[in-house]
Amino acid sequence: MSAPLAERLRPRTIDEYVGQEHLVGPNGVFRKFFDTGNVPSFILWGPPGVGKTTLARIVASQLDRPFFTLSAVTSGVKEVREVIETARKQRFFDQRAPFLFIDEIHRFNKSQQDSLLGAVEQGVVTLIGATTENPSFEVIPPLLSRCQVYILRPQEDADLRKLLDRALATDAELRGRQIEVVETGALFRFAGGDARKLLNILEIIVGATDGKVTITDRYVTDCLQQNIALYDKNGEQHYDVISAFIKSVRGSDPNAAIYYLARMLAGGEEPRFIARRLVILASEDIGLANPNALLLANACFDTVHKVGMPEARIPLAEATIYLATSPKSNSAYMAINKALAQVEHDTSARPVPLHLRNAPTRLMERAGYGKGYKYAHDYAGHFAELEFLPEGLAGTRFYEPDRTNAAEAKIAERIEQLWKGKY
């Protein structure tokens, strides 16, 4: 039985690699690696099927250095230490460090990641990690600080077209078939920027019939309706379902929200990805209408990290229903966006008022730093009327309380009482 098409067409050199021009193009950082031989430990972050593993293998191959691999799904601390010890024994003094490639490094827990630190620090191995999750959240800071992070983007249609043409022109099995490409819209849409998925789809639609194959949008759609699992988790439906989930919670429909949660979990979605979205939802869409929502969402995020599936479905369900049924407000979200817009477009670099500045030296004190500042706790109600915004911005409202919910109606009432109509 022949290897899958995606494996048969896996690039062996950097010149065969398609896409990621910002990294592998003529001025890309990976070209510099090959010119100098100096490669730092790095992490490749990007969606599935964009060439993370392939790029790692090409780096090791073109630099002719040993390449050890581990999968975070099946490897523990014991396996990590064994590989590091093997790398240590194989390395001679005049050789560069071998590469240690860890696929799905975001699935390593803290102790597993800790076990890598010494070898990376001492140069025993050059670490290459691959992840579909944001390394800022999933990689421990000491390890992350020792690695460069390179972002890989979904393949563009032009890249997918190049891959399609190469497959039809170079693969022996496909060349033996009569294949005509009439339309590529559905083919590329279902691939969703994933090169491996494109080739898997191509293999399915070519294998669905004998004789001549005419690739049209209708034919691709009809074939894939019988192979829905192919694109359920990571393709277009992945983005549609998470979008529907977020909008159902925002729209206060707990039944729809829990349904889409079930869809994602049944499709193999990473529970921590869902938990992270709930934390963002709690801040963006519920906010000051119910500050407890962020506490519960954060507790859900921590719990999901600790227990994993299948138990993680329970705190995810609890948080989803709580957020969906909570009062909603995006006032904090709108306030920070408005303030950022002001800061980004304000070219006057407004100085901080003198009375708000600290005066740690006598010179600064004589210059008026801190003069006229009123310490709020020295006044009735712990409030003293004072101007806090820079000159020219006095009275500007960035935060507009949402008076339609009880919590922020009280905030609005307090602001009016303290500031007597200024805000």
KARA-V39307 format. One line per field, one symbol per residue. phi: phi as a letter, one per 40 degrees, with the letter a starting at -180 (. if undefined). burial: # if it has 16 or more other C-alpha atoms within 10 Angstrom, else .. A space follows every 50 residues. Layout:
phi = ???
burial = ???
This chain:
phi = .ccddcccbccbbccccbgfdcbbcdbcccccdccbgcbccabcbaccgb hcccccccdccccfbdbbbbbccbbbddcccccccccccccbccbccccb cbcfcccccccccdccddccccgcbbcbbbacbdcdcbbcdcccccbcbb cbbdccdccccccccccccbccccccbcbbccbbdcdccccfgbcccdcc cdccccccacgcbbcbccccccccccbdcdbccbcccdcccccccccccd cgbcccccccccdccccgccdcccccccccdcccbbfccadccccccccc dccccccgccccccccccccccccccdbabccccccccccccccbcccfd ccddccccbcbcdccccgcgcgcbcdccbdgfabcacbccdgbdgcbccb dcccbccccccccccccccfgcb
burial = ....##..#.#..#..####..###...###.#.....############ ##########..#..###.###...#...#..##..##.......##### #########..##.###.##..###########.#..###..##..#.## #######.###.##..##.....#.........#.###.########### ##.###......#####..##.##.....######.##..##.####### .###.###.######...#.##.###.#############..##.##### #.##.......##.###.######.########.#............... ...###..#.........##..#..........#.............##. ##....##..##..........#
